[in-house]
Amino acid sequence: MKAPVLGTFLVGVAFGIGVTVLSLYAQKPGCFVTSLETIAEMGRARRAKEEKNKFLRERLKTMGFSDQEINENL
């Protein structure tokens, strides 16, 4: 595996093991499911914001603004 792929894989494995251990320790997996859903919702909100900024950046570019001006305002 290449280094970036290996790093991502190891982070995923560590996260999975950590969630499993916490679930077994607490014996309340519903609590952790709620936490994971919250984290997923935060990720979706972040991606939506990135898409909005991308759309605004393209729109401002077509209006004639420079990259520097766009970066200052976004």
PDB file of N, CA, C and O in Angstrom:
ATOM      1  N   MET A   1       0.829  -1.181   0.000  1.00  0.00           N
ATOM      2  CA  MET A   1       0.000   0.000   0.000  1.00  0.00           C
ATOM      3  C   MET A   1       0.878   1.251   0.000  1.00  0.00           C
ATOM      4  O   MET A   1       1.982   1.258   0.544  1.00  0.00           O
ATOM      5  N   LYS A   2       0.365   2.289  -0.614  1.00  0.00           N
ATOM      6  CA  LYS A   2       1.086   3.557  -0.600  1.00  0.00           C
ATOM      7  C   LYS A   2       0.890   4.228   0.760  1.00  0.00           C
ATOM      8  O   LYS A   2      -0.070   3.933   1.471  1.00  0.00           O
ATOM      9  N   ALA A   3       1.783   5.107   1.106  1.00  0.00           N
ATOM     10  CA  ALA A   3       1.790   5.731   2.433  1.00  0.00           C
ATOM     11  C   ALA A   3       0.479   6.450   2.779  1.00  0.00           C
ATOM     12  O   ALA A   3      -0.034   6.239   3.878  1.00  0.00           O
ATOM     13  N   PRO A   4      -0.094   7.293   1.894  1.00  0.00           N
ATOM     14  CA  PRO A   4      -1.347   7.963   2.270  1.00  0.00           C
ATOM     15  C   PRO A   4      -2.500   6.976   2.469  1.00  0.00           C
ATOM     16  O   PRO A   4      -3.337   7.151   3.355  1.00  0.00           O
ATOM     17  N   VAL A   5      -2.528   5.940   1.631  1.00  0.00           N
ATOM     18  CA  VAL A   5      -3.598   4.952   1.742  1.00  0.00           C
ATOM     19  C   VAL A   5      -3.430   4.168   3.035  1.00  0.00           C
ATOM     20  O   VAL A   5      -4.410   3.885   3.723  1.00  0.00           O
ATOM     21  N   LEU A   6      -2.210   3.821   3.365  1.00  0.00           N
ATOM     22  CA  LEU A   6      -1.937   3.080   4.588  1.00  0.00           C
ATOM     23  C   LEU A   6      -2.311   3.897   5.810  1.00  0.00           C
ATOM     24  O   LEU A   6      -2.880   3.368   6.765  1.00  0.00           O
ATOM     25  N   GLY A   7      -1.996   5.183   5.786  1.00  0.00           N
ATOM     26  CA  GLY A   7      -2.349   6.050   6.908  1.00  0.00           C
ATOM     27  C   GLY A   7      -3.852   6.133   7.103  1.00  0.00           C
ATOM     28  O   GLY A   7      -4.339   6.037   8.229  1.00  0.00           O
ATOM     29  N   THR A   8      -4.583   6.310   6.025  1.00  0.00           N
ATOM     30  CA  THR A   8      -6.043   6.378   6.100  1.00  0.00           C
ATOM     31  C   THR A   8      -6.619   5.063   6.605  1.00  0.00           C
ATOM     32  O   THR A   8      -7.537   5.048   7.424  1.00  0.00           O
ATOM     33  N   PHE A   9      -6.070   3.963   6.106  1.00  0.00           N
ATOM     34  CA  PHE A   9      -6.527   2.644   6.534  1.00  0.00           C
ATOM     35  C   PHE A   9      -6.296   2.455   8.033  1.00  0.00           C
ATOM     36  O   PHE A   9      -7.183   1.972   8.737  1.00  0.00           O
ATOM     37  N   LEU A  10      -5.133   2.825   8.517  1.00  0.00           N
ATOM     38  CA  LEU A  10      -4.821   2.643   9.934  1.00  0.00           C
ATOM     39  C   LEU A  10      -5.684   3.532  10.820  1.00  0.00           C
ATOM     40  O   LEU A  10      -6.080   3.123  11.911  1.00  0.00           O
ATOM     41  N   VAL A  11      -5.975   4.732  10.364  1.00  0.00           N
ATOM     42  CA  VAL A  11      -6.866   5.616  11.125  1.00  0.00           C
ATOM     43  C   VAL A  11      -8.265   4.999  11.195  1.00  0.00           C
ATOM     44  O   VAL A  11      -8.903   5.029  12.248  1.00  0.00           O
ATOM     45  N   GLY A  12      -8.739   4.448  10.092  1.00  0.00           N
ATOM     46  CA  GLY A  12     -10.052   3.800  10.084  1.00  0.00           C
ATOM     47  C   GLY A  12     -10.102   2.600  11.007  1.00  0.00           C
ATOM     48  O   GLY A  12     -11.079   2.408  11.731  1.00  0.00           O
ATOM     49  N   VAL A  13      -9.051   1.789  10.987  1.00  0.00           N
ATOM     50  CA  VAL A  13      -9.003   0.610  11.859  1.00  0.00           C
ATOM     51  C   VAL A  13      -8.959   1.045  13.324  1.00  0.00           C
ATOM     52  O   VAL A  13      -9.668   0.479  14.157  1.00  0.00           O
ATOM     53  N   ALA A  14      -8.143   2.034  13.642  1.00  0.00           N
ATOM     54  CA  ALA A  14      -8.039   2.514  15.019  1.00  0.00           C
ATOM     55  C   ALA A  14      -9.378   3.081  15.494  1.00  0.00           C
ATOM     56  O   ALA A  14      -9.782   2.853  16.635  1.00  0.00           O
ATOM     57  N   PHE A  15     -10.059   3.812  14.626  1.00  0.00           N
ATOM     58  CA  PHE A  15     -11.358   4.374  14.981  1.00  0.00           C
ATOM     59  C   PHE A  15     -12.364   3.255  15.240  1.00  0.00           C
ATOM     60  O   PHE A  15     -13.112   3.300  16.217  1.00  0.00           O
ATOM     61  N   GLY A  16     -12.380   2.263  14.371  1.00  0.00           N
ATOM     62  CA  GLY A  16     -13.307   1.134  14.537  1.00  0.00           C
ATOM     63  C   GLY A  16     -13.049   0.377  15.817  1.00  0.00           C
ATOM     64  O   GLY A  16     -13.986   0.027  16.534  1.00  0.00           O
ATOM     65  N   ILE A  17     -11.794   0.121  16.113  1.00  0.00           N
ATOM     66  CA  ILE A  17     -11.454  -0.591  17.342  1.00  0.00           C
ATOM     67  C   ILE A  17     -11.839   0.245  18.559  1.00  0.00           C
ATOM     68  O   ILE A  17     -12.371  -0.284  19.535  1.00  0.00           O
ATOM     69  N   GLY A  18     -11.573   1.538  18.502  1.00  0.00           N
ATOM     70  CA  GLY A  18     -11.916   2.409  19.618  1.00  0.00           C
ATOM     71  C   GLY A  18     -13.408   2.444  19.892  1.00  0.00           C
ATOM     72  O   GLY A  18     -13.830   2.373  21.046  1.00  0.00           O
ATOM     73  N   VAL A  19     -14.208   2.553  18.844  1.00  0.00           N
ATOM     74  CA  VAL A  19     -15.667   2.579  19.017  1.00  0.00           C
ATOM     75  C   VAL A  19     -16.148   1.246  19.570  1.00  0.00           C
ATOM     76  O   VAL A  19     -17.025   1.218  20.433  1.00  0.00           O
ATOM     77  N   THR A  20     -15.591   0.149  19.090  1.00  0.00           N
ATOM     78  CA  THR A  20     -15.989  -1.179  19.579  1.00  0.00           C
ATOM     79  C   THR A  20     -15.662  -1.343  21.050  1.00  0.00           C
ATOM     80  O   THR A  20     -16.490  -1.825  21.825  1.00  0.00           O
ATOM     81  N   VAL A  21     -14.469  -0.948  21.436  1.00  0.00           N
ATOM     82  CA  VAL A  21     -14.064  -1.073  22.840  1.00  0.00           C
ATOM     83  C   VAL A  21     -14.947  -0.204  23.727  1.00  0.00           C
ATOM     84  O   VAL A  21     -15.390  -0.650  24.785  1.00  0.00           O
ATOM     85  N   LEU A  22     -15.205   1.021  23.311  1.00  0.00           N
ATOM     86  CA  LEU A  22     -16.063   1.897  24.110  1.00  0.00           C
ATOM     87  C   LEU A  22     -17.479   1.350  24.219  1.00  0.00           C
ATOM     88  O   LEU A  22     -18.100   1.450  25.276  1.00  0.00           O
ATOM     89  N   SER A  23     -17.994   0.776  23.144  1.00  0.00           N
ATOM     90  CA  SER A  23     -19.338   0.210  23.172  1.00  0.00           C
ATOM     91  C   SER A  23     -19.415  -0.971  24.127  1.00  0.00           C
ATOM     92  O   SER A  23     -20.360  -1.095  24.906  1.00  0.00           O
ATOM     93  N   LEU A  24     -18.418  -1.830  24.059  1.00  0.00           N
ATOM     94  CA  LEU A  24     -18.414  -2.987  24.943  1.00  0.00           C
ATOM     95  C   LEU A  24     -18.209  -2.575  26.393  1.00  0.00           C
ATOM     96  O   LEU A  24     -18.796  -3.167  27.299  1.00  0.00           O
ATOM     97  N   TYR A  25     -17.387  -1.573  26.613  1.00  0.00           N
ATOM     98  CA  TYR A  25     -17.123  -1.111  27.970  1.00  0.00           C
ATOM     99  C   TYR A  25     -18.371  -0.479  28.580  1.00  0.00           C
ATOM    100  O   TYR A  25     -18.704  -0.747  29.735  1.00  0.00           O
ATOM    101  N   ALA A  26     -19.039   0.332  27.831  1.00  0.00           N
ATOM    102  CA  ALA A  26     -20.186   1.062  28.359  1.00  0.00           C
ATOM    103  C   ALA A  26     -21.467   0.237  28.331  1.00  0.00           C
ATOM    104  O   ALA A  26     -22.407   0.523  29.073  1.00  0.00           O
ATOM    105  N   GLN A  27     -21.508  -0.773  27.489  1.00  0.00           N
ATOM    106  CA  GLN A  27     -22.711  -1.600  27.324  1.00  0.00           C
ATOM    107  C   GLN A  27     -23.935  -0.762  26.957  1.00  0.00           C
ATOM    108  O   GLN A  27     -25.074  -1.126  27.254  1.00  0.00           O
ATOM    109  N   LYS A  28     -23.670   0.362  26.308  1.00  0.00           N
ATOM    110  CA  LYS A  28     -24.745   1.231  25.836  1.00  0.00           C
ATOM    111  C   LYS A  28     -24.419   1.649  24.410  1.00  0.00           C
ATOM    112  O   LYS A  28     -24.091   2.811  24.172  1.00  0.00           O
ATOM    113  N   PRO A  29     -24.500   0.727  23.458  1.00  0.00           N
ATOM    114  CA  PRO A  29     -24.127   1.089  22.091  1.00  0.00           C
ATOM    115  C   PRO A  29     -25.030   2.158  21.481  1.00  0.00           C
ATOM    116  O   PRO A  29     -24.613   2.848  20.550  1.00  0.00           O
ATOM    117  N   GLY A  30     -26.237   2.311  21.976  1.00  0.00           N
ATOM    118  CA  GLY A  30     -27.133   3.340  21.452  1.00  0.00           C
ATOM    119  C   GLY A  30     -26.574   4.732  21.636  1.00  0.00           C
ATOM    120  O   GLY A  30     -26.769   5.606  20.791  1.00  0.00           O
ATOM    121  N   CYS A  31     -25.881   4.937  22.735  1.00  0.00           N
ATOM    122  CA  CYS A  31     -25.249   6.223  23.016  1.00  0.00           C
ATOM    123  C   CYS A  31     -24.188   6.535  21.967  1.00  0.00           C
ATOM    124  O   CYS A  31     -24.078   7.669  21.501  1.00  0.00           O
ATOM    125  N   PHE A  32     -23.410   5.522  21.602  1.00  0.00           N
ATOM    126  CA  PHE A  32     -22.350   5.728  20.632  1.00  0.00           C
ATOM    127  C   PHE A  32     -22.898   5.855  19.222  1.00  0.00           C
ATOM    128  O   PHE A  32     -22.313   6.546  18.388  1.00  0.00           O
ATOM    129  N   VAL A  33     -24.013   5.197  18.948  1.00  0.00           N
ATOM    130  CA  VAL A  33     -24.643   5.350  17.638  1.00  0.00           C
ATOM    131  C   VAL A  33     -25.099   6.790  17.462  1.00  0.00           C
ATOM    132  O   VAL A  33     -24.940   7.368  16.387  1.00  0.00           O
ATOM    133  N   THR A  34     -25.659   7.365  18.504  1.00  0.00           N
ATOM    134  CA  THR A  34     -26.092   8.756  18.457  1.00  0.00           C
ATOM    135  C   THR A  34     -24.897   9.670  18.225  1.00  0.00           C
ATOM    136  O   THR A  34     -24.975  10.624  17.451  1.00  0.00           O
ATOM    137  N   SER A  35     -23.780   9.370  18.907  1.00  0.00           N
ATOM    138  CA  SER A  35     -22.579  10.180  18.735  1.00  0.00           C
ATOM    139  C   SER A  35     -22.059  10.078  17.304  1.00  0.00           C
ATOM    140  O   SER A  35     -21.663  11.080  16.709  1.00  0.00           O
ATOM    141  N   LEU A  36     -22.062   8.873  16.760  1.00  0.00           N
ATOM    142  CA  LEU A  36     -21.586   8.685  15.391  1.00  0.00           C
ATOM    143  C   LEU A  36     -22.497   9.394  14.394  1.00  0.00           C
ATOM    144  O   LEU A  36     -22.024   9.948  13.402  1.00  0.00           O
ATOM    145  N   GLU A  37     -23.802   9.377  14.657  1.00  0.00           N
ATOM    146  CA  GLU A  37     -24.730  10.097  13.784  1.00  0.00           C
ATOM    147  C   GLU A  37     -24.473  11.598  13.844  1.00  0.00           C
ATOM    148  O   GLU A  37     -24.558  12.289  12.829  1.00  0.00           O
ATOM    149  N   THR A  38     -24.164  12.094  15.021  1.00  0.00           N
ATOM    150  CA  THR A  38     -23.852  13.512  15.176  1.00  0.00           C
ATOM    151  C   THR A  38     -22.597  13.875  14.391  1.00  0.00           C
ATOM    152  O   THR A  38     -22.555  14.904  13.716  1.00  0.00           O
ATOM    153  N   ILE A  39     -21.573  13.023  14.481  1.00  0.00           N
ATOM    154  CA  ILE A  39     -20.341  13.262  13.738  1.00  0.00           C
ATOM    155  C   ILE A  39     -20.610  13.232  12.239  1.00  0.00           C
ATOM    156  O   ILE A  39     -20.080  14.056  11.494  1.00  0.00           O
ATOM    157  N   ALA A  40     -21.436  12.279  11.793  1.00  0.00           N
ATOM    158  CA  ALA A  40     -21.773  12.195  10.371  1.00  0.00           C
ATOM    159  C   ALA A  40     -22.523  13.437   9.915  1.00  0.00           C
ATOM    160  O   ALA A  40     -22.278  13.942   8.820  1.00  0.00           O
ATOM    161  N   GLU A  41     -23.426  13.930  10.740  1.00  0.00           N
ATOM    162  CA  GLU A  41     -24.184  15.143  10.401  1.00  0.00           C
ATOM    163  C   GLU A  41     -23.263  16.346  10.292  1.00  0.00           C
ATOM    164  O   GLU A  41     -23.449  17.192   9.418  1.00  0.00           O
ATOM    165  N   MET A  42     -22.266  16.432  11.174  1.00  0.00           N
ATOM    166  CA  MET A  42     -21.302  17.521  11.103  1.00  0.00           C
ATOM    167  C   MET A  42     -20.505  17.439   9.800  1.00  0.00           C
ATOM    168  O   MET A  42     -20.215  18.463   9.183  1.00  0.00           O
ATOM    169  N   GLY A  43     -20.155  16.231   9.388  1.00  0.00           N
ATOM    170  CA  GLY A  43     -19.430  16.054   8.128  1.00  0.00           C
ATOM    171  C   GLY A  43     -20.267  16.471   6.933  1.00  0.00           C
ATOM    172  O   GLY A  43     -19.768  17.106   6.004  1.00  0.00           O
ATOM    173  N   ARG A  44     -21.548  16.108   6.962  1.00  0.00           N
ATOM    174  CA  ARG A  44     -22.441  16.507   5.867  1.00  0.00           C
ATOM    175  C   ARG A  44     -22.587  18.025   5.810  1.00  0.00           C
ATOM    176  O   ARG A  44     -22.605  18.606   4.725  1.00  0.00           O
ATOM    177  N   ALA A  45     -22.691  18.665   6.964  1.00  0.00           N
ATOM    178  CA  ALA A  45     -22.808  20.127   7.002  1.00  0.00           C
ATOM    179  C   ALA A  45     -21.536  20.778   6.468  1.00  0.00           C
ATOM    180  O   ALA A  45     -21.605  21.776   5.750  1.00  0.00           O
ATOM    181  N   ARG A  46     -20.385  20.225   6.810  1.00  0.00           N
ATOM    182  CA  ARG A  46     -19.111  20.769   6.322  1.00  0.00           C
ATOM    183  C   ARG A  46     -19.019  20.648   4.816  1.00  0.00           C
ATOM    184  O   ARG A  46     -18.603  21.587   4.138  1.00  0.00           O
ATOM    185  N   ARG A  47     -19.409  19.479   4.280  1.00  0.00           N
ATOM    186  CA  ARG A  47     -19.374  19.290   2.826  1.00  0.00           C
ATOM    187  C   ARG A  47     -20.344  20.231   2.125  1.00  0.00           C
ATOM    188  O   ARG A  47     -20.030  20.755   1.056  1.00  0.00           O
ATOM    189  N   ALA A  48     -21.517  20.452   2.710  1.00  0.00           N
ATOM    190  CA  ALA A  48     -22.486  21.370   2.116  1.00  0.00           C
ATOM    191  C   ALA A  48     -21.925  22.793   2.080  1.00  0.00           C
ATOM    192  O   ALA A  48     -22.115  23.519   1.104  1.00  0.00           O
ATOM    193  N   LYS A  49     -21.236  23.181   3.148  1.00  0.00           N
ATOM    194  CA  LYS A  49     -20.630  24.513   3.189  1.00  0.00           C
ATOM    195  C   LYS A  49     -19.534  24.631   2.132  1.00  0.00           C
ATOM    196  O   LYS A  49     -19.414  25.663   1.472  1.00  0.00           O
ATOM    197  N   GLU A  50     -18.735  23.575   1.971  1.00  0.00           N
ATOM    198  CA  GLU A  50     -17.686  23.590   0.946  1.00  0.00           C
ATOM    199  C   GLU A  50     -18.286  23.712  -0.452  1.00  0.00           C
ATOM    200  O   GLU A  50     -17.762  24.445  -1.291  1.00  0.00           O
ATOM    201  N   GLU A  51     -19.381  22.997  -0.703  1.00  0.00           N
ATOM    202  CA  GLU A  51     -20.047  23.085  -2.003  1.00  0.00           C
ATOM    203  C   GLU A  51     -20.592  24.484  -2.242  1.00  0.00           C
ATOM    204  O   GLU A  51     -20.500  25.010  -3.351  1.00  0.00           O
ATOM    205  N   LYS A  52     -21.162  25.088  -1.199  1.00  0.00           N
ATOM    206  CA  LYS A  52     -21.692  26.446  -1.328  1.00  0.00           C
ATOM    207  C   LYS A  52     -20.571  27.428  -1.651  1.00  0.00           C
ATOM    208  O   LYS A  52     -20.715  28.284  -2.523  1.00  0.00           O
ATOM    209  N   ASN A  53     -19.444  27.294  -0.931  1.00  0.00           N
ATOM    210  CA  ASN A  53     -18.308  28.175  -1.193  1.00  0.00           C
ATOM    211  C   ASN A  53     -17.758  27.972  -2.597  1.00  0.00           C
ATOM    212  O   ASN A  53     -17.350  28.932  -3.250  1.00  0.00           O
ATOM    213  N   LYS A  54     -17.745  26.738  -3.063  1.00  0.00           N
ATOM    214  CA  LYS A  54     -17.265  26.444  -4.420  1.00  0.00           C
ATOM    215  C   LYS A  54     -18.172  27.121  -5.448  1.00  0.00           C
ATOM    216  O   LYS A  54     -17.696  27.722  -6.411  1.00  0.00           O
ATOM    217  N   PHE A  55     -19.484  27.017  -5.231  1.00  0.00           N
ATOM    218  CA  PHE A  55     -20.448  27.650  -6.131  1.00  0.00           C
ATOM    219  C   PHE A  55     -20.271  29.169  -6.122  1.00  0.00           C
ATOM    220  O   PHE A  55     -20.255  29.806  -7.176  1.00  0.00           O
ATOM    221  N   LEU A  56     -20.139  29.748  -4.910  1.00  0.00           N
ATOM    222  CA  LEU A  56     -19.958  31.199  -4.810  1.00  0.00           C
ATOM    223  C   LEU A  56     -18.652  31.639  -5.465  1.00  0.00           C
ATOM    224  O   LEU A  56     -18.607  32.680  -6.121  1.00  0.00           O
ATOM    225  N   ARG A  57     -17.589  30.851  -5.292  1.00  0.00           N
ATOM    226  CA  ARG A  57     -16.297  31.176  -5.893  1.00  0.00           C
ATOM    227  C   ARG A  57     -16.421  31.220  -7.417  1.00  0.00           C
ATOM    228  O   ARG A  57     -15.930  32.147  -8.061  1.00  0.00           O
ATOM    229  N   GLU A  58     -17.086  30.205  -7.989  1.00  0.00           N
ATOM    230  CA  GLU A  58     -17.262  30.178  -9.451  1.00  0.00           C
ATOM    231  C   GLU A  58     -18.106  31.358  -9.920  1.00  0.00           C
ATOM    232  O   GLU A  58     -17.821  31.965 -10.953  1.00  0.00           O
ATOM    233  N   ARG A  59     -19.139  31.675  -9.158  1.00  0.00           N
ATOM    234  CA  ARG A  59     -20.017  32.777  -9.534  1.00  0.00           C
ATOM    235  C   ARG A  59     -19.271  34.109  -9.488  1.00  0.00           C
ATOM    236  O   ARG A  59     -19.416  34.934 -10.390  1.00  0.00           O
ATOM    237  N   LEU A  60     -18.471  34.322  -8.433  1.00  0.00           N
ATOM    238  CA  LEU A  60     -17.709  35.564  -8.327  1.00  0.00           C
ATOM    239  C   LEU A  60     -16.636  35.652  -9.403  1.00  0.00           C
ATOM    240  O   LEU A  60     -16.320  36.742  -9.882  1.00  0.00           O
ATOM    241  N   LYS A  61     -16.069  34.498  -9.787  1.00  0.00           N
ATOM    242  CA  LYS A  61     -15.071  34.485 -10.863  1.00  0.00           C
ATOM    243  C   LYS A  61     -15.695  34.961 -12.167  1.00  0.00           C
ATOM    244  O   LYS A  61     -15.094  35.744 -12.903  1.00  0.00           O
ATOM    245  N   THR A  62     -16.922  34.477 -12.452  1.00  0.00           N
ATOM    246  CA  THR A  62     -17.581  34.884 -13.693  1.00  0.00           C
ATOM    247  C   THR A  62     -17.964  36.363 -13.669  1.00  0.00           C
ATOM    248  O   THR A  62     -18.109  36.989 -14.720  1.00  0.00           O
ATOM    249  N   MET A  63     -18.127  36.918 -12.467  1.00  0.00           N
ATOM    250  CA  MET A  63     -18.458  38.336 -12.353  1.00  0.00           C
ATOM    251  C   MET A  63     -17.220  39.213 -12.488  1.00  0.00           C
ATOM    252  O   MET A  63     -17.336  40.436 -12.565  1.00  0.00           O
ATOM    253  N   GLY A  64     -16.021  38.598 -12.519  1.00  0.00           N
ATOM    254  CA  GLY A  64     -14.813  39.363 -12.764  1.00  0.00           C
ATOM    255  C   GLY A  64     -13.953  39.640 -11.551  1.00  0.00           C
ATOM    256  O   GLY A  64     -13.000  40.415 -11.646  1.00  0.00           O
ATOM    257  N   PHE A  65     -14.251  39.041 -10.420  1.00  0.00           N
ATOM    258  CA  PHE A  65     -13.432  39.249  -9.232  1.00  0.00           C
ATOM    259  C   PHE A  65     -12.159  38.417  -9.328  1.00  0.00           C
ATOM    260  O   PHE A  65     -12.154  37.337  -9.918  1.00  0.00           O
ATOM    261  N   SER A  66     -11.084  38.931  -8.744  1.00  0.00           N
ATOM    262  CA  SER A  66      -9.811  38.210  -8.758  1.00  0.00           C
ATOM    263  C   SER A  66      -9.804  37.164  -7.640  1.00  0.00           C
ATOM    264  O   SER A  66     -10.639  37.200  -6.736  1.00  0.00           O
ATOM    265  N   ASP A  67      -8.851  36.233  -7.718  1.00  0.00           N
ATOM    266  CA  ASP A  67      -8.728  35.199  -6.690  1.00  0.00           C
ATOM    267  C   ASP A  67      -8.462  35.814  -5.322  1.00  0.00           C
ATOM    268  O   ASP A  67      -8.985  35.343  -4.312  1.00  0.00           O
ATOM    269  N   GLN A  68      -7.652  36.862  -5.288  1.00  0.00           N
ATOM    270  CA  GLN A  68      -7.323  37.507  -4.024  1.00  0.00           C
ATOM    271  C   GLN A  68      -8.579  38.118  -3.378  1.00  0.00           C
ATOM    272  O   GLN A  68      -8.793  37.977  -2.174  1.00  0.00           O
ATOM    273  N   GLU A  69      -9.390  38.782  -4.173  1.00  0.00           N
ATOM    274  CA  GLU A  69     -10.616  39.388  -3.661  1.00  0.00           C
ATOM    275  C   GLU A  69     -11.601  38.320  -3.161  1.00  0.00           C
ATOM    276  O   GLU A  69     -12.263  38.492  -2.137  1.00  0.00           O
ATOM    277  N   ILE A  70     -11.676  37.228  -3.905  1.00  0.00           N
ATOM    278  CA  ILE A  70     -12.576  36.138  -3.499  1.00  0.00           C
ATOM    279  C   ILE A  70     -12.106  35.537  -2.188  1.00  0.00           C
ATOM    280  O   ILE A  70     -12.918  35.290  -1.296  1.00  0.00           O
ATOM    281  N   ASN A  71     -10.804  35.296  -2.054  1.00  0.00           N
ATOM    282  CA  ASN A  71     -10.267  34.708  -0.822  1.00  0.00           C
ATOM    283  C   ASN A  71     -10.491  35.619   0.386  1.00  0.00           C
ATOM    284  O   ASN A  71     -10.734  35.133   1.490  1.00  0.00           O
ATOM    285  N   GLU A  72     -10.413  36.913   0.184  1.00  0.00           N
ATOM    286  CA  GLU A  72     -10.647  37.843   1.282  1.00  0.00           C
ATOM    287  C   GLU A  72     -12.093  37.822   1.748  1.00  0.00           C
ATOM    288  O   GLU A  72     -12.361  38.015   2.934  1.00  0.00           O
ATOM    289  N   ASN A  73     -13.029  37.592   0.833  1.00  0.00           N
ATOM    290  CA  ASN A  73     -14.438  37.633   1.180  1.00  0.00           C
ATOM    291  C   ASN A  73     -15.027  36.291   1.569  1.00  0.00           C
ATOM    292  O   ASN A  73     -16.063  36.246   2.231  1.00  0.00           O
ATOM    293  N   LEU A  74     -14.393  35.200   1.176  1.00  0.00           N
ATOM    294  CA  LEU A  74     -14.902  33.883   1.568  1.00  0.00           C
ATOM    295  C   LEU A  74     -14.084  33.417   2.730  1.00  0.00           C
ATOM    296  O   LEU A  74     -14.315  32.325   3.250  1.00  0.00           O
TER     297      LEU A  74
END
